[in-house]
Amino acid sequence: MNRYAIGASSDPVDMGLLTRLIGEIGGANLIVELQRVVARIAGVERSAIFVYDPDLKPRYIFGAEKCGRLIDAKEGVPYFKRFYRMDPLRGELKKKSAEYFYNIDSSELPSSDYRDAYSKTGLTQRLSQIGRVHDTHAYAFQMYKSAPFKSAEIENIAKITPALAVIARRHCELAVSPAVKSVDECWNLLRAGPTRLAPQELAVCARILAGITLRDIADDLNVRESTVISYRKRAYARLGVSNQKELHRLCFAPWR
């Protein structure tokens, strides 16, 4: 895995391109426009932006292919459930330092299953630009190819990476609330309260407070979504709340 620092570029920025990309921030079409840009300058065949929660589990994905087709979030399920733990970038995502971008070959992936998942798509290499969101979350702008990136293509990406970093970070900031806490922080908030919950109820409510969906909670805990709903119902009854809004109000109430 090769790492490249992101620094200010001395090359002039295409203001028309920059203006168009800025206009798409916060919208579903941004990743399509980003894909068009990196396809033109580096032959990128697929792009995706992943947003990771404070516990470094991926929670959001925005993706597009060279043809302009948006990538269905379901295509990222294997990564969301298993492969994110094996990602060579996982250690880098933990760092609250300056942004970098990385060149990773599929042969460097630690698991044969992970490598097979790449081979099924025909993609072999990726460039990843990473950074922080609200100082709590991390994001990665992923650019994939079926052939190795050439030096000139990496240089072309490097020239616009400072602008890409600002645009990707702002897009992710709009997708993630700065008030979201990690599961561990939410767990501690609940345990500090006056009502004692069973371990399963505590696990579910901590994840609800962290902004995790019921489906993802079920995946995290390796149970059915209906089981998560049952734990939530019991916990809400114990806590005297009836919905997520009331749960948030309770956990940030003055008795804290």
Solvent accessible surface area in square Angstrom, and as a share of the most:
residue,aa,sasa,rsa
1,M,90,0.40
2,N,85,0.44
3,R,124,0.45
4,Y,69,0.26
5,A,78,0.60
6,I,37,0.19
7,G,48,0.46
8,A,107,0.83
9,S,43,0.28
10,S,118,0.76
11,D,61,0.32
12,P,130,0.82
13,V,76,0.44
14,D,82,0.43
15,M,127,0.57
16,G,49,0.47
17,L,23,0.11
18,L,35,0.18
19,T,89,0.52
20,R,110,0.40
21,L,4,0.02
22,I,94,0.48
23,G,65,0.63
24,E,46,0.21
25,I,39,0.20
26,G,48,0.46
27,G,30,0.29
28,A,76,0.59
29,N,63,0.32
30,L,0,0.00
31,I,4,0.02
32,V,9,0.05
33,E,10,0.04
34,L,1,0.01
35,Q,2,0.01
36,R,130,0.48
37,V,1,0.01
38,V,0,0.00
39,A,17,0.13
40,R,155,0.57
41,I,41,0.21
42,A,1,0.01
43,G,25,0.24
44,V,0,0.00
45,E,55,0.25
46,R,47,0.17
47,S,0,0.00
48,A,3,0.03
49,I,1,0.00
50,F,12,0.05
51,V,0,0.00
52,Y,4,0.01
53,D,8,0.04
54,P,38,0.24
55,D,56,0.29
56,L,14,0.07
57,K,18,0.08
58,P,0,0.00
59,R,37,0.14
60,Y,87,0.33
61,I,31,0.16
62,F,51,0.21
63,G,3,0.03
64,A,0,0.00
65,E,35,0.16
66,K,120,0.51
67,C,107,0.64
68,G,25,0.24
69,R,103,0.38
70,L,89,0.44
71,I,18,0.09
72,D,74,0.38
73,A,56,0.43
74,K,147,0.62
75,E,76,0.34
76,G,7,0.06
77,V,51,0.29
78,P,66,0.42
79,Y,25,0.10
80,F,29,0.12
81,K,98,0.41
82,R,108,0.40
83,F,12,0.05
84,Y,14,0.05
85,R,140,0.51
86,M,57,0.25
87,D,6,0.03
88,P,39,0.25
89,L,1,0.01
90,R,60,0.22
91,G,42,0.40
92,E,31,0.14
93,L,6,0.03
94,K,121,0.51
95,K,97,0.41
96,K,135,0.57
97,S,63,0.41
98,A,70,0.54
99,E,38,0.17
100,Y,42,0.16
101,F,2,0.01
102,Y,2,0.01
103,N,15,0.08
104,I,3,0.02
105,D,39,0.20
106,S,17,0.11
107,S,84,0.54
108,E,73,0.33
109,L,2,0.01
110,P,90,0.57
111,S,22,0.14
112,S,63,0.41
113,D,67,0.35
114,Y,7,0.02
115,R,91,0.33
116,D,72,0.38
117,A,34,0.26
118,Y,23,0.09
119,S,75,0.49
120,K,173,0.73
121,T,72,0.42
122,G,38,0.37
123,L,16,0.08
124,T,49,0.28
125,Q,21,0.09
126,R,4,0.01
127,L,0,0.00
128,S,0,0.00
129,Q,1,0.00
130,I,10,0.05
131,G,8,0.07
132,R,37,0.14
133,V,0,0.00
134,H,60,0.27
135,D,88,0.46
136,T,48,0.28
137,H,5,0.02
138,A,0,0.00
139,Y,0,0.00
140,A,0,0.00
141,F,0,0.00
142,Q,1,0.01
143,M,1,0.00
144,Y,24,0.09
145,K,17,0.07
146,S,52,0.34
147,A,47,0.36
148,P,88,0.55
149,F,16,0.07
150,K,141,0.60
151,S,85,0.55
152,A,62,0.48
153,E,28,0.12
154,I,21,0.11
155,E,103,0.46
156,N,50,0.26
157,I,1,0.00
158,A,42,0.32
159,K,96,0.41
160,I,42,0.21
161,T,2,0.01
162,P,33,0.21
163,A,22,0.17
164,L,4,0.02
165,A,4,0.03
166,V,87,0.50
167,I,3,0.01
168,A,1,0.01
169,R,66,0.24
170,R,111,0.41
171,H,9,0.04
172,C,0,0.00
173,E,42,0.19
174,L,94,0.47
175,A,36,0.28
176,V,6,0.04
177,S,56,0.36
178,P,89,0.56
179,A,78,0.60
180,V,30,0.17
181,K,68,0.29
182,S,14,0.09
183,V,15,0.09
184,D,96,0.50
185,E,85,0.38
186,C,2,0.01
187,W,76,0.27
188,N,96,0.49
189,L,32,0.16
190,L,8,0.04
191,R,157,0.57
192,A,73,0.57
193,G,17,0.16
194,P,109,0.69
195,T,45,0.26
196,R,203,0.74
197,L,27,0.13
198,A,28,0.22
199,P,95,0.60
200,Q,83,0.37
201,E,0,0.00
202,L,15,0.08
203,A,11,0.08
204,V,0,0.00
205,C,0,0.00
206,A,0,0.00
207,R,40,0.15
208,I,8,0.04
209,L,9,0.05
210,A,9,0.07
211,G,46,0.44
212,I,13,0.06
213,T,82,0.48
214,L,42,0.21
215,R,140,0.51
216,D,18,0.10
217,I,0,0.00
218,A,8,0.06
219,D,54,0.28
220,D,43,0.22
221,L,49,0.24
222,N,139,0.71
223,V,54,0.31
224,R,188,0.69
225,E,77,0.35
226,S,70,0.45
227,T,41,0.24
228,V,0,0.00
229,I,70,0.35
230,S,53,0.34
231,Y,35,0.13
232,R,69,0.25
233,K,151,0.64
234,R,115,0.42
235,A,0,0.00
236,Y,20,0.08
237,A,82,0.63
238,R,130,0.47
239,L,25,0.12
240,G,67,0.64
241,V,19,0.11
242,S,82,0.53
243,N,67,0.34
244,Q,89,0.40
245,K,145,0.62
246,E,53,0.24
247,L,0,0.00
248,H,58,0.26
249,R,142,0.52
250,L,44,0.22
251,C,1,0.00
252,F,107,0.45
253,A,21,0.16
254,P,140,0.88
255,W,101,0.35
256,R,95,0.34
